[in-house]
Amino acid sequence: MPELAPNDFDLIIIGAGINGAGIARDAALRGLKVLILDKDDIASGTSSYSTRLIHGGLRYLEHGELGLVRESLREREVLLQIAPHLVRPLPILIPIYSGMKRGRTKIRAGMIAYDLLSLGKSLPQHHVLSTVETLRQMPSLNSEGLLGAAVYYDAQVEFAERLVFENVLSAVENGAKMIAHARVEDFATSDNHLIAATYRLQSGESRRAAARFFVNAAGPWVDGILKRTVSDPNEQLVGGTKGSHIIVAPFVETGSTAIYVEAQTDGRPFFIIPWNGNYLIGTTDIRFDEDPDEARAENWEVDYLLAETNKLFPGANLRRDDILYSYSGVRPLPFTGEHHEAQITRRHFIKPHKHLHNLVSIVGGKLTTYRRLAEECVDLICQRLNHDCGKCRTSDLPLPGALNYESFAREFAKHSEFSLAAKSRLLRIYGSRADDVVEFSRNEGRSDYLDEKQSILAGEIPFSFDKEFAETLTDCLMRRTMIGLNADMGLPQLEIANGIAAKCQNWSDERTAIELEQYRSFIQNRR
Ligand SMILES: Cc1cc2nc3c(=O)[nH]c(=O)nc-3n(C[C@H](O)[C@H](O)[C@H](O)COP(=O)(O)OP(=O)(O)OC[C@H]3O[C@@H](n4cnc5c(N)ncnc54)[C@H](O)[C@@H]3O)c2cc1C
């Protein structure tokens, strides 16, 4: 193993998605000197484009993946404890219709198995509803052929972007270095080891960083990274599948309950989920071999999701015009050749490389199980580096916004001078760090509101740049303040937010105009 010079790192992680961020946090907490590089922003890849569930994966039971379900349920419980401001329980209703591929008996058996695997967890067990009870709970549901429903619990991470960010923040608080907008382009190797990575900054400047160990956590771009090493150039680790979602304004009254139902066209299960004041509907599952950056919801996917929703809620009459926006992501699943998409395992793999002894690549996995993957990965790195890292602490240590969250939330809701809408929003996004946002805004003289609902503080814009490593307007709106995920995609606040960002970042007029243009073009892709 090469010697470590003073400016070198123990570990370089390529990719600041949920997996890279989780590994960085764990490694930094165990005393390793970590550098994280991302070609774009923190959480700008697949981790922003998921269905946002922290779930055991009821569907994986069908494929006999009991181990994966058990692990996911255990991790669901851990995340409810270490990130209660971001990960919340979600009731899910499965309507049962005559003629469905998965009938009443199969669904009941699945529910019982799920409960057994969840034993000792904090979420309630499932219950069954008769037809009348189902329609009482969801009166707009199609009643034709309805036999009843099952209701079970999983969890939702409304802002997965913030879960990723808080892992990076915790890593940085424990000594890691994060460089975003730094595309890894090349590697130096010696004697079957990687020595250094070369990365290019947005300015065009090229830099080099050396380390003793490297993790390729580039999600669906994993093979692209491998092609730049002297690892086997023909090796294909990832076989991506694309999944699309549409977001529509509330069109039925489901309360806080999500719906999980088999599509009539092809029997694939899909979700209709109350999310961020709207409904998130998805997803599809289609093989995708193109550049993951180019994944978009195609017309037929959108039509499929609309048609299936309209069959379930005949009064909804949803049309394309009703879609607020859509998004698509590519699952970085293990390459399996000809397997049917739904049959490809959602387990994760930490792949060593025969010709490069100090590199591993992360393949597969889910938001739900990132912490466990990170633990396994850092255990392996410590062993390879012959470094006594001690035990993993991430299952007990709350994420930064979760520190004393319950008591903080109670006091903040009672005593803060802000509107109810602002208090609730600040807690949902920043957890107990809401206090830092408020104090920062006050010090900056920016405690005024940005929106008519009086829910967004103007001070959140400079806070995202000053305290949360945002570098562009798109970082700030899409992945820190979450304004870009609102129904209006932040358009009413756009100019003023850009003005505030320009002032606090000293942007030139040219840069200010570019930032605005780049945000507009980013959201155009979601329309
Ligand atoms: C449609 C869909 C629905 C899903 N739903 C769920 C769900 O409900 N629950 C769940 O648990 N999981 C879900 N998943 C799975 C989950 O989202 C992914 O497994 C997970 O986000 C992958 O994270 P990652 O960190 O491996 O990859 P990513 O989030 O893609 O991160 C990889 C990072 O690497 C960076 N990168 C790439 N190339 C370079 C380079 N050359 N230099 C530097 N950086 C680079 C990218 O910019 C990116 O930020 C879903 C996935 C999809 C697509």
The ligand as a Gaussian input file, in Angstrom:
#p B3LYP/6-31G(d) Opt

LIG

0 1
 C      -37.254000       5.438000     -10.037000
 C      -36.543000       5.035000      -8.787000
 C      -37.277000       4.824000      -7.620000
 C      -36.612000       4.441000      -6.456000
 N      -37.320000       4.353000      -5.300000
 C      -36.696000       4.041000      -4.153000
 C      -37.396000       4.052000      -2.936000
 O      -38.581000       4.391000      -2.872000
 N      -36.739000       3.687000      -1.821000
 C      -35.427000       3.329000      -1.838000
 O      -34.919000       2.967000      -0.782000
 N      -34.699000       3.352000      -2.978000
 C      -35.304000       3.718000      -4.129000
 N      -34.597000       3.785000      -5.296000
 C      -33.182000       3.391000      -5.298000
 C      -32.255000       4.508000      -4.829000
 O      -32.734000       5.770000      -5.218000
 C      -30.850000       4.314000      -5.390000
 O      -30.431000       3.003000      -5.215000
 C      -29.838000       5.216000      -4.720000
 O      -30.277000       6.547000      -4.714000
 C      -28.488000       5.117000      -5.410000
 O      -27.624000       6.012000      -4.771000
 P      -26.121000       6.143000      -5.212000
 O      -25.449000       7.001000      -4.208000
 O      -25.531000       4.799000      -5.447000
 O      -26.182000       6.838000      -6.657000
 P      -26.490000       8.361000      -7.065000
 O      -27.468000       9.000000      -6.188000
 O      -26.772000       8.358000      -8.521000
 O      -25.099000       9.080000      -6.815000
 C      -23.990000       8.921000      -7.675000
 C      -23.255000      10.240000      -7.751000
 O      -22.040000      10.047000      -8.502000
 C      -21.773000      11.250000      -9.171000
 N      -20.835000      11.000000     -10.282000
 C      -21.072000      10.303000     -11.414000
 N      -19.980000      10.333000     -12.215000
 C      -19.033000      11.069000     -11.574000
 C      -17.702000      11.497000     -11.896000
 N      -17.102000      11.187000     -13.058000
 N      -17.017000      12.244000     -10.997000
 C      -17.592000      12.598000      -9.804000
 N      -18.860000      12.248000      -9.473000
 C      -19.566000      11.484000     -10.334000
 C      -23.150000      11.709000      -9.652000
 O      -23.175000      13.110000      -9.925000
 C      -24.042000      11.333000      -8.475000
 O      -24.271000      12.431000      -7.596000
 C      -35.212000       4.218000      -6.471000
 C      -34.482000       4.448000      -7.634000
 C      -35.143000       4.884000      -8.777000
 C      -34.349000       5.202000     -10.000000

